Amino acid sequence: MADINVIAEQIQGLTLLEASQLVKLLEEKLGVSAAAAAVAAAPAAGGGAAAAPVEEKTEFSVVLTGAGSNKINVIKVVREVTSLGLKEAKDLVDGAPKTVKGGVNKEEAEAIRKKVVDAGATVEGK
């Protein structure tokens, strides 16, 4: 088994670019995300360090913020885009603000948002 102190010394000697590449490699090989650890480590890096590039958001959520005056049409659209039953869709619309659908790509989120707005509701993308 490798000596942990030797590994720690090697990691300390890495440049920011090499450390970033190491993190990506470990994420891929181990199937984990180091996002929380990266946030905690960023202040320790010091003010002179270059900021890591911001990754583009790939998953979006559509949140119903209000049903509007045409609640029946909104319930129909919610049922269509979520495959919920009538009672579940009605509960979602009545309990606004609630997430209609989450974890979708940008195009699908925009299509859902447009359908719900066209039905008379107000929505928010996250």
DSSP file (Angstrom, degrees, kcal/mol; ACC not computed):
  #  RESIDUE AA STRUCTURE BP1 BP2  ACC     N-H-->O    O-->H-N    N-H-->O    O-->H-N    TCO  KAPPA ALPHA  PHI   PSI    X-CA   Y-CA   Z-CA
    1    1 A M              0   0    0      0, 0.0     3,-0.0     0, 0.0     2,-0.0   0.000 360.0 360.0 360.0 143.0    0.0    0.0    0.0
    2    2 A A        -     0   0    0      1,-0.1     2,-0.5     2,-0.0     3,-0.0  -0.327 360.0-105.9 -70.4 148.3    1.3    3.5   -0.8
    3    3 A D     >  -     0   0    0      1,-0.2     4,-1.8     2,-0.0     3,-0.4  -0.651  24.0-149.2 -76.0 120.9    2.5    5.8    1.9
    4    4 A I  H  > S+     0   0    0     -2,-0.5     4,-2.5     1,-0.2     5,-0.2   0.844  94.6  57.2 -63.0 -36.0   -0.1    8.4    2.5
    5    5 A N  H  > S+     0   0    0      2,-0.2     4,-2.1     1,-0.2    -1,-0.2   0.883 105.7  50.2 -64.1 -38.0    2.4   11.1    3.5
    6    6 A V  H  > S+     0   0    0     -3,-0.4     4,-2.1     2,-0.2    -1,-0.2   0.914 111.3  48.8 -65.4 -42.8    4.3   10.7    0.2
    7    7 A I  H  X S+     0   0    0     -4,-1.8     4,-2.4     1,-0.2    -2,-0.2   0.916 110.1  51.8 -62.8 -43.4    1.0   11.1   -1.7
    8    8 A A  H  X S+     0   0    0     -4,-2.5     4,-2.1     1,-0.2    -1,-0.2   0.894 109.7  49.4 -61.5 -40.9    0.1   14.2    0.3
    9    9 A E  H  X S+     0   0    0     -4,-2.1     4,-1.1     2,-0.2    -1,-0.2   0.886 110.4  50.6 -65.3 -38.9    3.5   15.7   -0.5
   10   10 A Q  H  < S+     0   0    0     -4,-2.1     3,-0.3     1,-0.2     4,-0.2   0.902 110.5  49.1 -65.5 -40.8    3.0   15.0   -4.2
   11   11 A I  H >< S+     0   0    0     -4,-2.4     3,-1.5     1,-0.2    -2,-0.2   0.891 107.0  55.6 -65.7 -39.6   -0.4   16.6   -4.2
   12   12 A Q  H 3< S+     0   0    0     -4,-2.1    -1,-0.2     1,-0.3    -2,-0.2   0.786 103.7  56.1 -64.0 -26.7    0.9   19.7   -2.4
   13   13 A G  T 3< S+     0   0    0     -4,-1.1    -1,-0.3    -3,-0.3    -2,-0.2   0.479  85.9 108.3 -84.4  -2.6    3.5   20.1   -5.2
   14   14 A L    <   -     0   0    0     -3,-1.5     2,-0.1    -4,-0.2    -3,-0.0  -0.419  68.7-124.3 -75.9 149.2    0.8   20.2   -8.0
   15   15 A T     >  -     0   0    0     -2,-0.1     4,-2.7     1,-0.1     5,-0.2  -0.389  34.0-101.8 -77.9 169.0   -0.1   23.4   -9.8
   16   16 A L  H  > S+     0   0    0      1,-0.2     4,-2.4     2,-0.2     5,-0.2   0.892 124.2  50.9 -61.3 -38.8   -3.7   24.5   -9.9
   17   17 A L  H  > S+     0   0    0      2,-0.2     4,-2.2     1,-0.2    -1,-0.2   0.930 112.0  46.3 -65.3 -44.4   -4.1   23.1  -13.4
   18   18 A E  H  > S+     0   0    0      2,-0.2     4,-2.3     1,-0.2    -2,-0.2   0.891 112.2  50.9 -64.9 -39.2   -2.7   19.8  -12.4
   19   19 A A  H  X S+     0   0    0     -4,-2.7     4,-2.4     2,-0.2    -1,-0.2   0.901 109.7  50.5 -64.3 -40.1   -4.8   19.6   -9.3
   20   20 A S  H  X S+     0   0    0     -4,-2.4     4,-2.2     1,-0.2    -2,-0.2   0.909 111.1  48.4 -63.6 -42.2   -7.9   20.4  -11.3
   21   21 A Q  H  X S+     0   0    0     -4,-2.2     4,-2.3     1,-0.2    -2,-0.2   0.880 110.2  52.4 -65.3 -37.8   -7.0   17.6  -13.8
   22   22 A L  H  X S+     0   0    0     -4,-2.3     4,-2.6     2,-0.2    -2,-0.2   0.918 108.8  50.0 -63.2 -43.7   -6.4   15.2  -10.9
   23   23 A V  H  X S+     0   0    0     -4,-2.4     4,-2.6     2,-0.2    -2,-0.2   0.931 111.4  48.2 -61.3 -46.0   -9.9   16.0   -9.4
   24   24 A K  H  X S+     0   0    0     -4,-2.2     4,-2.3     1,-0.2    -1,-0.2   0.908 111.9  50.0 -61.5 -41.9  -11.6   15.4  -12.8
   25   25 A L  H  X S+     0   0    0     -4,-2.3     4,-2.6     1,-0.2     5,-0.2   0.923 112.2  46.6 -63.0 -44.8   -9.7   12.1  -13.2
   26   26 A L  H  X S+     0   0    0     -4,-2.6     4,-2.7     2,-0.2     6,-0.3   0.881 110.2  53.9 -66.2 -37.7  -10.7   10.9   -9.7
   27   27 A E  H  X>S+     0   0    0     -4,-2.6     4,-1.6    -5,-0.2     5,-0.9   0.932 112.6  44.1 -60.4 -44.6  -14.3   12.0  -10.2
   28   28 A E  H  <5S+     0   0    0     -4,-2.3    -2,-0.2     2,-0.2    -1,-0.2   0.935 117.8  43.0 -66.0 -46.8  -14.5    9.9  -13.5
   29   29 A K  H  <5S+     0   0    0     -4,-2.6    -2,-0.2     1,-0.2    -1,-0.2   0.859 124.6  34.2 -70.0 -35.6  -12.7    6.9  -12.1
   30   30 A L  H  <5S-     0   0    0     -4,-2.7    -1,-0.2    -5,-0.2    -2,-0.2   0.573 100.6-127.0 -98.7 -10.0  -14.5    6.8   -8.7
   31   31 A G  T  <5 +     0   0    0     -4,-1.6     2,-0.2    -5,-0.3    -3,-0.2   0.873  67.5 120.0  68.0  37.1  -17.9    8.1   -9.9
   32   32 A V      < -     0   0    0     -5,-0.9     2,-0.4    -6,-0.3    -1,-0.2  -0.765  58.7-125.7-125.6 172.0  -18.1   10.9   -7.3
   33   33 A S        -     0   0    0     -2,-0.2     3,-0.3    -3,-0.1     4,-0.2  -0.981   8.6-167.0-122.6 133.8  -18.3   14.7   -7.3
   34   34 A A     >  +     0   0    0     -2,-0.4     4,-2.4     1,-0.2     5,-0.2   0.037  52.9 118.8-103.6  25.1  -15.9   16.9   -5.5
   35   35 A A  H  > S+     0   0    0      1,-0.2     4,-1.7     2,-0.2    -1,-0.2   0.911  77.1  44.9 -60.3 -45.9  -18.0   20.1   -5.8
   36   36 A A  H  > S+     0   0    0     -3,-0.3     4,-1.8     1,-0.2    -1,-0.2   0.893 114.1  49.7 -67.1 -38.8  -18.4   20.6   -2.1
   37   37 A A  H  > S+     0   0    0      1,-0.2     4,-2.0     2,-0.2    -1,-0.2   0.864 108.1  54.1 -67.5 -35.3  -14.7   19.9   -1.4
   38   38 A A  H  X S+     0   0    0     -4,-2.4     4,-1.5     2,-0.2    -1,-0.2   0.880 107.3  50.6 -66.8 -37.7  -13.8   22.4   -4.2
   39   39 A V  H  < S+     0   0    0     -4,-1.7    -1,-0.2     1,-0.2    -2,-0.2   0.903 112.7  46.0 -66.1 -40.8  -15.9   25.1   -2.6
   40   40 A A  H  < S+     0   0    0     -4,-1.8     4,-0.4     1,-0.2    -2,-0.2   0.836 114.1  48.5 -71.2 -32.5  -14.2   24.6    0.8
   41   41 A A  H  X S+     0   0    0     -4,-2.0     4,-0.9     1,-0.2     3,-0.4   0.725  93.2  78.2 -80.9 -21.6  -10.7   24.4   -0.7
   42   42 A A  T >< S+     0   0    0     -4,-1.5     3,-1.0     1,-0.2     4,-0.5   0.892  91.6  49.3 -59.4 -45.4  -11.1   27.6   -2.8
   43   43 A P  G >4 S+     0   0    0      0, 0.0     3,-0.8     0, 0.0    -1,-0.2   0.837 107.5  56.6 -64.4 -29.4  -10.6   30.1    0.1
   44   44 A A  G 34 S+     0   0    0     -4,-0.4    -2,-0.2    -3,-0.4    -3,-0.1   0.710  91.8  72.3 -72.5 -19.5   -7.5   28.2    1.2
   45   45 A A  G << S-     0   0    0     -3,-1.0    -1,-0.2    -4,-0.9     3,-0.2   0.748 103.2-125.2 -70.3 -23.2   -5.9   28.7   -2.2
   46   46 A G    X   -     0   0    0     -3,-0.8     3,-0.8    -4,-0.5    -1,-0.2  -0.118  22.2 -78.3  98.0 163.6   -5.3   32.4   -1.6
   47   47 A G  T 3  S+     0   0    0      1,-0.2    -1,-0.1    -3,-0.1    -2,-0.0   0.734 120.8  62.1 -73.6 -23.5   -6.3   35.6   -3.4
   48   48 A G  T 3  S+     0   0    0     -3,-0.2    -1,-0.2     2,-0.1     2,-0.1   0.562  80.3 104.3 -81.4  -7.7   -3.6   35.3   -6.1
   49   49 A A  S <  S-     0   0    0     -3,-0.8     2,-0.2    -7,-0.1    -3,-0.1  -0.468  77.9-112.1 -77.0 144.5   -4.9   32.0   -7.5
   50   50 A A        -     0   0    0     -2,-0.1     2,-0.1     1,-0.1    -1,-0.1  -0.511  35.5-110.4 -74.1 142.1   -6.8   32.0  -10.8
   51   51 A A        -     0   0    0     -2,-0.2    -1,-0.1     1,-0.1     3,-0.1  -0.469  32.0-110.5 -74.1 143.8  -10.4   31.2  -10.5
   52   52 A A        -     0   0    0     -2,-0.1    -1,-0.1     1,-0.1     2,-0.0  -0.441  43.5 -94.1 -69.7 146.5  -11.6   27.8  -12.0
   53   53 A P        -     0   0    0      0, 0.0     2,-0.4     0, 0.0    -1,-0.1  -0.368  41.0-114.7 -63.8 141.4  -13.7   28.2  -15.1
   54   54 A V        -     0   0    0     -3,-0.1     2,-0.2     1,-0.0     3,-0.0  -0.635  28.0-131.4 -80.3 128.0  -17.4   28.1  -14.4
   55   55 A E        -     0   0    0     -2,-0.4     2,-0.2     1,-0.1    -1,-0.0  -0.556  23.9-109.5 -80.1 144.5  -19.2   25.1  -15.8
   56   56 A E        -     0   0    0     -2,-0.2     2,-0.2     1,-0.1    -1,-0.1  -0.524  36.0-108.7 -73.8 137.1  -22.3   25.7  -17.8
   57   57 A K        +     0   0    0     -2,-0.2    49,-0.1     1,-0.1    -1,-0.1  -0.460  37.2 177.5 -67.9 132.5  -25.5   24.5  -16.1
   58   58 A T        +     0   0    0     -2,-0.2     2,-0.4     1,-0.1    48,-0.2   0.586  59.6  59.6-114.1 -15.8  -26.9   21.4  -17.8
   59   59 A E        -     0   0    0     46,-0.1     2,-0.3    67,-0.1    46,-0.2  -0.958  62.6-177.6-120.6 135.6  -29.9   20.5  -15.6
   60   60 A F  E     -A  104   0A   0     44,-2.9    44,-2.3    -2,-0.4    43,-0.5  -0.862  14.8-147.3-128.3 159.5  -32.8   22.7  -15.0
   61   61 A S  E     -     0   0A   0     -2,-0.3    65,-2.7    41,-0.2     2,-0.6  -0.967   9.7-143.5-125.6 144.8  -36.0   22.7  -13.0
   62   62 A V  E     -AB 101 125A   0     39,-2.9    38,-3.0    -2,-0.4    39,-1.2  -0.949  19.8-164.7-108.9 119.9  -39.4   24.3  -13.9
   63   63 A V  E     -AB  99 124A   0     61,-3.1    61,-2.2    -2,-0.6     2,-0.6  -0.918  14.9-139.4-112.0 123.6  -41.1   25.7  -10.8
   64   64 A L  E     +AB  98 123A   0     34,-3.0    34,-1.7    -2,-0.5    59,-0.3  -0.705  23.9 174.8 -78.6 119.1  -44.8   26.6  -10.9
   65   65 A T  E     +     0   0A   0     57,-2.6     2,-0.3    -2,-0.6    58,-0.2   0.661  65.7   4.5-101.5 -19.6  -45.2   29.9   -8.9
   66   66 A G  E     - B   0 122A   0     56,-1.7    56,-2.5     1,-0.1    -1,-0.3  -0.941  53.6-142.4-164.5 143.4  -48.8   30.6   -9.5
   67   67 A A        -     0   0    0     -2,-0.3     3,-0.4    54,-0.2     7,-0.2   0.741  40.0-154.3 -81.0 -23.9  -51.8   28.8  -11.2
   68   68 A G        -     0   0    0      1,-0.2     3,-0.3    53,-0.1    -1,-0.2  -0.295  42.6 -55.4  76.8-168.2  -53.4   32.0  -12.7
   69   69 A S  S    S+     0   0    0     51,-0.3     2,-0.6     1,-0.2     3,-0.2   0.669 128.2  61.9 -86.2 -17.0  -57.0   32.3  -13.5
   70   70 A N     >  +     0   0    0     -3,-0.4     4,-1.6    50,-0.2     3,-0.4  -0.521  60.0 157.3-109.5  64.7  -57.3   29.3  -15.8
   71   71 A K  H  >  +     0   0    0     -2,-0.6     4,-2.5    -3,-0.3    -1,-0.2   0.802  66.7  59.9 -62.4 -33.9  -56.3   26.6  -13.3
   72   72 A I  H  > S+     0   0    0      1,-0.2     4,-2.1     2,-0.2    -1,-0.2   0.924 106.8  46.3 -63.8 -44.2  -58.0   23.7  -15.2
   73   73 A N  H  > S+     0   0    0     -3,-0.4     4,-2.2     2,-0.2    -1,-0.2   0.879 111.5  52.7 -65.5 -36.3  -55.8   24.3  -18.3
   74   74 A V  H  X S+     0   0    0     -4,-1.6     4,-2.6    45,-0.3    -2,-0.2   0.913 108.2  50.5 -64.4 -42.5  -52.7   24.5  -16.1
   75   75 A I  H  X S+     0   0    0     -4,-2.5     4,-2.4     1,-0.2    -2,-0.2   0.907 109.4  51.8 -61.3 -41.8  -53.6   21.2  -14.5
   76   76 A K  H  X S+     0   0    0     -4,-2.1     4,-2.0     2,-0.2    -2,-0.2   0.914 111.7  46.0 -60.9 -43.6  -54.0   19.6  -18.0
   77   77 A V  H  X S+     0   0    0     -4,-2.2     4,-2.5     2,-0.2     5,-0.2   0.903 111.1  52.2 -67.7 -40.8  -50.6   20.9  -19.0
   78   78 A V  H  X S+     0   0    0     -4,-2.6     4,-1.7     1,-0.2     6,-0.4   0.910 110.2  49.1 -61.8 -41.3  -49.0   19.7  -15.8
   79   79 A R  H  X S+     0   0    0     -4,-2.4     4,-2.0    -5,-0.2     5,-0.3   0.903 111.2  51.2 -62.5 -40.4  -50.5   16.2  -16.3
   80   80 A E  H  < S+     0   0    0     -4,-2.0    -2,-0.2     1,-0.2    -1,-0.2   0.919 115.8  38.2 -64.4 -45.4  -49.2   16.2  -19.9
   81   81 A V  H  < S+     0   0    0     -4,-2.5    -1,-0.2     1,-0.2    -2,-0.2   0.685 127.6  32.8 -84.1 -17.4  -45.6   17.1  -19.1
   82   82 A T  H  < S-     0   0    0     -4,-1.7    -2,-0.2    -5,-0.2    -3,-0.2   0.594  92.0-130.3-113.4 -13.8  -45.3   15.1  -15.8
   83   83 A S     <  +     0   0    0     -4,-2.0    -4,-0.1    -5,-0.3    -3,-0.1   0.762  55.6 151.8  64.4  26.1  -47.5   12.0  -16.5
   84   84 A L        -     0   0    0     -6,-0.4    -1,-0.2    -5,-0.3    -2,-0.1  -0.453  48.1-107.4 -80.4 159.3  -49.1   12.6  -13.1
   85   85 A G     >  -     0   0    0     -2,-0.1     4,-2.5    -3,-0.1     5,-0.2  -0.280  37.5 -96.8 -76.4 172.4  -52.7   11.6  -12.3
   86   86 A L  H  > S+     0   0    0      1,-0.2     4,-2.4     2,-0.2     5,-0.2   0.915 123.0  46.0 -59.5 -47.1  -55.5   14.1  -12.1
   87   87 A K  H  > S+     0   0    0      2,-0.2     4,-2.6     1,-0.2    -1,-0.2   0.920 114.0  48.1 -64.4 -44.2  -55.4   14.4   -8.2
   88   88 A E  H  > S+     0   0    0      1,-0.2     4,-2.2     2,-0.2    -1,-0.2   0.906 113.0  47.9 -63.9 -41.9  -51.6   14.6   -8.1
   89   89 A A  H  X S+     0   0    0     -4,-2.5     4,-2.4     2,-0.2    -1,-0.2   0.899 112.3  49.4 -65.4 -40.6  -51.5   17.3  -10.8
   90   90 A K  H  X S+     0   0    0     -4,-2.4     4,-2.9    -5,-0.2    -2,-0.2   0.916 110.8  49.9 -64.8 -42.4  -54.2   19.3   -9.0
   91   91 A D  H  X S+     0   0    0     -4,-2.6     4,-1.8     2,-0.2    -2,-0.2   0.888 110.5  50.6 -62.1 -39.4  -52.4   19.0   -5.7
   92   92 A L  H  < S+     0   0    0     -4,-2.2    -2,-0.2     2,-0.2    -1,-0.2   0.933 113.6  44.2 -63.5 -46.3  -49.2   20.3   -7.4
   93   93 A V  H >< S+     0   0    0     -4,-2.4     3,-1.2     1,-0.2    -2,-0.2   0.910 115.2  48.2 -66.3 -42.3  -51.0   23.2   -8.9
   94   94 A D  H 3< S+     0   0    0     -4,-2.9    -1,-0.2     1,-0.2    -2,-0.2   0.805 109.7  54.0 -67.5 -28.6  -52.9   24.0   -5.7
   95   95 A G  T 3< S-     0   0    0     -4,-1.8    -1,-0.2    -5,-0.2    -2,-0.2   0.182  93.1-175.8 -93.4  17.7  -49.6   23.8   -3.7
   96   96 A A    <   +     0   0    0     -3,-1.2   -31,-0.2     1,-0.1   -29,-0.1  -0.257  58.8  64.3 -56.2 142.5  -47.7   26.3   -5.8
   97   97 A P  S    S+     0   0    0      0, 0.0     2,-0.3     0, 0.0   -32,-0.2   0.285  82.3 132.8 -82.1 129.6  -44.8   27.2   -5.6
   98   98 A K  E     -A   64   0A   0    -34,-1.7   -34,-3.0    -2,-0.1     2,-0.5  -0.978  62.1-100.9-143.0 152.3  -43.8   23.6   -6.5
   99   99 A T  E     -A   63   0A   0     -2,-0.3   -36,-0.3   -36,-0.3     3,-0.2  -0.649  26.9-169.8 -77.0 123.0  -41.4   22.1   -9.0
  100  100 A V  E    S-     0   0A   0    -38,-3.0     2,-0.3    -2,-0.5    -1,-0.2   0.934  74.4 -10.2 -76.1 -49.7  -43.3   20.8  -12.0
  101  101 A K  E     -A   62   0A   0    -39,-1.2   -39,-2.9     8,-0.0    -1,-0.3  -0.968  69.2-169.7-153.6 135.3  -40.3   18.9  -13.4
  102  102 A G  E     +     0   0A   0     -2,-0.3   -41,-0.2   -41,-0.3   -39,-0.0  -0.835  60.3  37.5-125.2 162.3  -36.6   18.9  -12.5
  103  103 A G  E    S+     0   0A   0    -43,-0.5     2,-0.3    -2,-0.3   -42,-0.2   0.800  79.7 135.8  72.2  30.6  -33.4   17.6  -13.9
  104  104 A V  E     -A   60   0A   0    -44,-2.3   -44,-2.9    -3,-0.2    -1,-0.2  -0.708  57.8-100.6-107.8 161.2  -34.2   18.3  -17.5
  105  105 A N     >  -     0   0    0     -2,-0.3     4,-2.5   -46,-0.2     5,-0.2  -0.233  40.3 -99.7 -74.1 170.5  -32.1   19.8  -20.2
  106  106 A K  H  > S+     0   0    0    -48,-0.2     4,-2.3     1,-0.2     5,-0.2   0.882 120.0  49.9 -61.4 -43.0  -32.4   23.5  -21.2
  107  107 A E  H  > S+     0   0    0      2,-0.2     4,-2.2     1,-0.2    -1,-0.2   0.922 113.1  45.7 -64.5 -44.6  -34.5   22.9  -24.3
  108  108 A E  H  > S+     0   0    0      2,-0.2     4,-2.5     1,-0.2    -1,-0.2   0.898 112.3  51.6 -65.9 -40.1  -37.0   20.6  -22.5
  109  109 A A  H  X S+     0   0    0     -4,-2.5     4,-2.6     1,-0.2    -1,-0.2   0.905 110.9  48.2 -62.0 -41.7  -37.2   23.1  -19.6
  110  110 A E  H  X S+     0   0    0     -4,-2.3     4,-2.4    -5,-0.2    -1,-0.2   0.889 111.2  50.4 -67.3 -39.0  -38.0   25.9  -22.0
  111  111 A A  H  X S+     0   0    0     -4,-2.2     4,-2.2     2,-0.2    -2,-0.2   0.914 112.9  46.1 -64.6 -43.0  -40.6   23.9  -23.8
  112  112 A I  H  X S+     0   0    0     -4,-2.5     4,-2.5     2,-0.2     5,-0.2   0.926 111.9  51.6 -64.4 -44.8  -42.3   23.0  -20.5
  113  113 A R  H  X S+     0   0    0     -4,-2.6     4,-2.5     1,-0.2     5,-0.2   0.917 110.4  49.0 -58.1 -44.3  -42.1   26.6  -19.3
  114  114 A K  H  X S+     0   0    0     -4,-2.4     4,-2.7     1,-0.2    -1,-0.2   0.916 111.1  49.3 -63.8 -43.5  -43.8   27.8  -22.5
  115  115 A K  H  X S+     0   0    0     -4,-2.2     4,-1.3     2,-0.2    -1,-0.2   0.921 113.7  45.6 -61.3 -44.3  -46.6   25.3  -22.3
  116  116 A V  H  <>S+     0   0    0     -4,-2.5     5,-2.0     2,-0.2     4,-0.4   0.898 114.2  47.9 -69.1 -40.3  -47.4   26.2  -18.7
  117  117 A V  H ><5S+     0   0    0     -4,-2.5     3,-1.5    -5,-0.2    -2,-0.2   0.913 109.0  54.0 -65.8 -41.9  -47.2   29.9  -19.3
  118  118 A D  H 3<5S+     0   0    0     -4,-2.7    -1,-0.2     1,-0.3    -2,-0.2   0.803 103.5  57.5 -61.6 -28.2  -49.5   29.5  -22.4
  119  119 A A  T 3<5S-     0   0    0     -4,-1.3   -45,-0.3    -5,-0.2    -1,-0.3   0.610 128.4 -98.7 -78.0 -11.7  -52.0   27.7  -20.1
  120  120 A G  T < 5S+     0   0    0     -3,-1.5   -51,-0.3    -4,-0.4   -50,-0.2   0.493  82.3 120.0 112.2   4.5  -52.1   30.8  -17.9
  121  121 A A      < -     0   0    0     -5,-2.0     2,-0.4   -53,-0.1    -1,-0.3  -0.493  58.7-122.2 -97.0 168.4  -49.7   30.0  -15.0
  122  122 A T  E     +B   66   0A   0    -56,-2.5   -57,-2.6    -2,-0.2   -56,-1.7  -0.939  34.4 178.9-110.0 136.0  -46.6   31.8  -13.9
  123  123 A V  E     -B   64   0A   0     -2,-0.4     2,-0.4   -59,-0.3   -59,-0.2  -0.840  18.4-150.7-132.5 168.3  -43.4   29.7  -13.7
  124  124 A E  E     -B   63   0A   0    -61,-2.2   -61,-3.1    -2,-0.3     2,-0.4  -0.998  14.4-137.0-140.4 137.3  -39.7   30.2  -12.9
  125  125 A G  E      B   62   0A   0     -2,-0.4   -63,-0.2   -63,-0.2   -15,-0.0  -0.802 360.0 360.0 -97.4 138.0  -36.7   28.3  -14.2
  126  126 A K              0   0    0    -65,-2.7   -64,-0.2    -2,-0.4    -1,-0.1   0.321 360.0 360.0-130.1 360.0  -34.0   27.2  -11.9
